[in-house]
Amino acid sequence: MDFLGVDHVEFYVGDARQAAFVLCSGYGFRLYGEGGPETGLPGQRSLLLGQGDCRVLLTSALVPEHPAAAYVARHGDGVAVIAFGTRDAAAAHDATVAGGATAVEAPRTYACEGASVVTATVSGFGDVVHRLVERHGSDREFLPGAIEMLDVAPPASPDLLRSIDHAAVCVPDGQLDATTQYYRKAFGFEVIFEEYIEVGKQGMFSQVVQSPGGGVTLTLIQPDLSRSPGQIDDFLAWHDGAGVQHLALNSSDIVTTVDTLAQRGVGFAFTPDGYYDALDGGLAAELPVDRLRGRGILVDRDHFGRMYQIFATSMHVRRTFFWELIERHGARTFGTSNIPALYEAKERELATVRQSAQIHRSTEADHR
């Protein structure tokens, strides 16, 4: 199967307009289109946001029977659909189902003058599904007839964010190998990287699967229950099961992007000075260490080149989703130093939340 990349992601959220405000005001997304009962999407309100090649669909239920209502009630706001671009959605649907995926929605066509889009949907992990998307004609249309596109003025300056680099997925203990095998058999993905990550007394297993052309990358993470509980356990408890922990967005200038987003109110994970004191100066060839220090940007390499990464702090009430920024200079996979450092930074953020929750539970117990 030939997957062209991540076509878009769809979040199920309690309030699509409120979620859109955060992404537009903080991350620089723009409202591209809207759909609902008046456009043939019964029981829902959907807003399409875009920036660079990133497309994010935000969907809220208008009636209790809509799937978004049950999703948000169980998981809170989160990623419900990761859509893969393909040259033949019907063939991809049949091939993935033959490989073990469950058919969720049969192929259907959206069309208007100058554009047609074929979609089909199959199972993924947890309550997340994969929409297979085949596009023809005008690239201005998203779902012709279902999402009404708006006249959007071109940005005054180049977009800071270009595309969706990868999705990080947390799965419960015992499901990592089965999930990896599912993507290998049903979607033809291959394992391109694996690592055991230690963060203090915590441990987690990670395997990265990628489509043959490299357009779709999923980082699969499972907690090590023989170690102390930590942030992956927190995610699985707070999200109530497997789901997308974060999405990484490609930037061509991560320093400017971090500075700009920080000025808009976006927070980023803290990295101690000791990380930069121990950093090999030659590693940060494109970006001197002094430009990384103070911003919390991390640097690493794989066999092909370098990468710079940083986690944003979570803006979700359950702390179950956050964004990552990444700038690649030839790197195609992941480095062995950044991943522990990234999760150490995230642990510093979530440890306070975990401690507050524990104190709250203890106080409640004392009053019983």
C-alpha positions in Angstrom: 0.0 0.0 0.0 1.2 3.5 -0.9 0.3 6.0 1.8 1.2 9.5 0.8 1.3 11.0 4.3 -1.0 12.3 7.0 -3.8 13.9 5.1 -5.4 15.4 8.3 -6.2 14.6 11.9 -9.6 15.0 13.4 -10.1 15.8 17.1 -13.4 15.2 18.9 -13.8 18.1 21.3 -16.4 19.4 23.7 -16.4 22.9 22.0 -15.0 23.1 18.5 -15.0 27.0 18.5 -13.1 27.2 21.8 -10.5 24.6 20.6 -10.1 26.5 17.4 -9.5 29.7 19.2 -6.5 28.1 21.1 -5.0 26.7 17.9 -5.4 29.9 16.0 -4.4 32.4 18.6 -1.5 30.3 20.0 -0.2 28.2 17.2 -1.1 30.4 14.2 -3.6 28.1 12.5 -6.3 29.7 10.3 -10.0 28.8 9.9 -10.3 27.3 6.4 -13.8 25.8 6.4 -16.9 24.7 8.4 -19.5 22.0 8.2 -22.6 20.9 10.1 -26.2 19.9 9.6 -26.6 22.5 6.9 -23.8 20.9 4.8 -25.0 17.3 5.3 -23.1 16.5 8.5 -26.0 15.7 10.9 -25.5 16.0 14.6 -22.1 17.7 14.5 -20.3 21.0 14.1 -16.8 20.7 12.4 -14.2 23.4 11.9 -11.3 22.9 9.5 -8.1 24.6 10.5 -4.9 24.8 8.4 -1.3 26.0 8.3 1.3 24.9 5.8 0.3 21.4 4.8 -1.2 20.7 8.3 -5.0 20.2 8.3 -6.8 19.8 11.6 -10.5 19.1 11.8 -12.3 19.9 15.1 -15.6 18.1 15.6 -18.2 18.6 18.4 -21.3 16.6 18.9 -24.6 18.5 18.7 -26.7 15.5 19.8 -25.9 12.8 22.4 -26.0 10.0 19.7 -23.1 11.4 17.7 -19.8 9.4 18.3 -18.0 12.5 19.4 -20.3 12.8 22.4 -19.3 9.3 23.7 -15.6 9.9 22.9 -15.4 13.2 24.8 -17.3 11.7 27.7 -14.8 8.9 28.0 -11.5 10.5 26.9 -12.0 14.2 27.0 -10.8 16.2 24.0 -8.5 14.2 21.8 -7.5 12.7 18.5 -10.2 10.5 17.1 -9.1 10.1 13.5 -5.6 10.0 11.8 -6.3 10.2 8.1 -3.8 8.8 5.5 -3.6 10.1 2.0 -3.7 7.4 -0.7 -4.0 7.2 -4.5 -6.9 4.6 -4.2 -9.0 4.8 -1.1 -11.2 1.8 -2.1 -8.2 -0.4 -2.8 -6.5 0.7 0.4 -9.7 -0.1 2.4 -10.0 -3.6 0.9 -6.3 -4.3 1.5 -6.2 -3.2 5.1 -9.4 -5.1 5.9 -7.8 -8.2 4.3 -4.8 -7.6 6.5 -6.9 -7.6 9.7 -8.3 -4.2 10.0 -12.0 -3.7 10.8 -14.1 -1.8 8.3 -15.7 1.2 9.9 -17.0 3.1 6.9 -17.2 1.9 3.3 -15.8 4.0 0.5 -17.9 7.1 -0.3 -17.3 10.0 -2.7 -17.6 13.8 -2.0 -17.7 15.9 -5.1 -18.4 19.3 -6.5 -17.3 21.2 -9.5 -13.6 20.8 -10.0 -12.9 18.4 -7.1 -13.7 14.9 -5.8 -12.6 13.2 -2.6 -13.1 9.5 -1.9 -12.9 8.4 1.8 -13.1 5.1 3.6 -12.5 4.3 7.3 -10.9 1.4 9.1 -9.9 0.6 12.7 -6.7 1.8 14.3 -6.0 1.6 18.0 -8.2 2.2 21.0 -11.0 4.5 19.9 -8.9 6.0 17.1 -9.7 5.1 13.5 -7.9 5.8 10.2 -9.6 7.6 7.4 -8.2 6.7 3.9 -8.4 9.8 1.6 -8.1 9.9 -2.1 -8.1 13.4 -3.7 -8.7 14.6 -7.3 -8.9 18.1 -8.8 -8.8 21.3 -6.9 -6.7 21.1 -3.7 -8.7 24.0 -2.2 -11.6 21.7 -1.3 -11.4 19.4 1.7 -14.6 17.4 1.7 -16.6 18.9 -1.2 -20.2 19.5 -0.2 -19.6 18.6 3.4 -17.1 21.2 4.5 -17.9 24.7 3.2 -14.6 26.4 2.4 -14.0 30.0 3.4 -12.2 32.8 1.6 -9.0 33.0 3.5 -6.5 35.8 2.9 -2.9 34.5 2.4 -0.7 34.9 5.5 1.3 38.1 6.0 4.4 36.1 6.7 5.4 32.5 5.9 3.8 29.7 8.0 5.9 28.6 10.9 4.5 25.1 10.9 4.7 22.9 7.7 3.3 19.4 8.2 2.5 16.6 10.7 5.7 14.7 11.3 4.5 11.9 13.5 2.0 10.8 16.1 2.9 9.4 19.5 0.5 6.7 20.7 0.3 5.2 24.3 -1.0 1.7 24.6 -1.6 -0.4 27.8 0.8 -3.0 29.1 0.9 -6.0 26.9 -0.4 -4.3 23.7 2.8 -2.9 22.2 3.8 -6.0 20.2 0.3 -6.7 19.0 -0.2 -3.1 17.9 3.1 -3.1 16.0 2.1 -6.4 14.3 -1.3 -5.0 13.4 0.3 -2.0 11.5 2.7 -4.3 9.8 0.0 -6.7 8.6 -2.9 -4.4 7.9 -1.1 -1.3 6.6 2.3 -2.7 5.5 4.3 -0.5 7.9 7.7 -1.5 9.1 9.5 -1.0 12.4 12.2 1.7 11.9 13.3 2.3 15.5 12.9 0.9 18.9 14.1 1.8 22.3 13.7 1.3 26.1 13.3 4.7 27.7 14.2 5.4 31.3 13.1 8.5 33.1 14.2 8.4 36.7 12.5 5.3 38.2 10.1 5.0 35.3 10.5 2.9 32.2 8.7 2.6 28.9 9.0 0.5 25.8 8.9 2.2 22.4 8.6 1.0 18.8 8.3 3.3 15.8 6.4 2.1 12.7 6.4 3.8 9.4 4.7 3.5 6.0 7.0 2.3 3.1 7.4 5.8 1.6 8.0 7.4 5.0 4.9 9.6 4.8 3.3 8.2 8.0 5.1 7.6 11.3 3.6 6.3 14.5 5.6 6.1 17.7 4.1 3.4 19.9 4.8 3.5 23.6 3.9 1.1 26.4 4.7 1.5 30.1 7.0 -0.9 32.0 4.8 -1.9 35.0 7.9 -3.4 36.8 9.1 0.2 37.3 7.5 3.1 39.2 4.3 4.5 37.6 4.8 7.7 35.5 3.5 9.8 32.8 2.5 7.0 30.4 0.5 5.4 33.2 -1.0 8.8 33.9 -2.0 9.2 30.2 -3.6 5.8 30.1 -5.5 6.5 33.3 -6.5 10.1 32.6 -7.4 9.3 28.9 -9.0 5.9 29.9 -7.2 3.7 27.5 -5.0 3.8 24.4 -4.8 7.1 22.5 -2.6 9.8 20.9 -0.4 11.4 23.5 1.1 14.0 21.2 1.4 15.1 17.6 4.7 16.5 16.2 4.6 19.5 13.8 7.5 20.2 11.4 9.1 23.6 11.5 11.8 25.0 9.2 12.9 27.4 11.9 12.3 26.0 15.4 13.9 28.9 17.2 11.7 31.5 15.6 8.7 29.2 16.0 9.3 28.7 19.8 9.9 32.4 20.3 6.7 33.4 18.4 4.5 30.8 20.0 5.8 31.7 23.4 4.9 35.4 22.8 1.4 34.2 22.0 1.1 32.4 25.4 2.2 28.8 24.4 4.3 27.2 27.2 7.1 24.8 26.6 8.8 22.1 28.7 11.7 23.2 30.8 15.2 21.7 30.2 17.9 22.3 32.9 21.2 24.1 31.9 23.1 20.9 32.7 21.8 19.4 29.5 23.4 22.1 27.5 26.6 22.1 29.6 27.1 18.4 28.7 26.1 18.9 25.0 28.6 18.1 22.3 29.1 21.5 20.6 29.6 19.8 17.3 26.2 18.1 17.5 24.3 21.4 17.2 25.9 22.4 13.9 23.1 24.4 12.4 21.9 25.9 15.7 24.6 26.9 18.2 24.0 25.7 21.8 23.5 29.3 23.0 20.4 29.5 20.7 19.0 26.3 22.2 19.7 27.1 25.9 17.0 29.1 27.6 14.4 27.9 25.0 14.5 24.3 26.1 15.1 23.0 22.5 16.9 19.6 22.4 19.2 18.3 19.7 20.1 14.8 18.5 21.1 12.8 15.4 20.3 9.6 13.7 22.3 7.9 10.8 21.0 10.4 8.3 21.3 13.8 10.0 20.3 16.0 12.9 17.0 17.0 14.5 15.8 19.6 17.0 12.8 19.0 19.2 10.7 20.5 22.0 7.5 19.6 23.8 4.8 22.2 24.4 3.0 22.1 27.7 -0.5 20.6 27.6 -3.5 22.9 27.2 -6.0 20.1 27.8 -7.8 19.9 31.1 -6.9 16.2 31.5 -3.3 16.9 30.4 -3.7 14.0 28.0 -2.6 15.7 24.8 0.2 18.1 23.8 2.1 19.3 20.7 5.7 18.8 19.8 7.8 20.9 17.5 10.5 19.3 15.4 13.0 20.6 12.8 14.9 18.0 10.8 18.2 18.4 9.0 18.4 15.2 7.2 17.3 13.0 10.1 14.6 10.4 9.1 14.1 8.6 12.4 14.8 9.5 16.0 17.9 9.9 18.2 18.7 7.9 21.3 19.3 11.0 23.5 16.4 13.3 22.7 13.6 10.8 23.6 14.6 10.4 27.3 15.4 14.1 27.6 12.0 15.0 26.1 10.2 12.7 28.5 12.2 13.9 31.4 11.1 17.5 30.6 7.4 16.3 30.3 7.8 14.4 33.6 8.8 17.6 35.4 5.6 19.2 34.1 3.3 16.3 35.0 4.8 15.4 38.3 3.2 18.5 39.9 -0.2 17.6 38.5 0.2 14.0 39.7 1.2 15.2 43.2 -1.7 17.6 43.4 -4.1 14.8 42.4 -2.7 12.5 45.1 -3.0 15.2 47.7 -6.6 15.8 46.7 -7.5 12.1 46.9 -5.8 11.9 50.4 -7.8 15.0 51.6 -11.0 13.5 50.3 -10.3 10.2 52.1 -9.6 12.0 55.4 -13.0 13.7 55.3 -14.9 10.5 54.8 
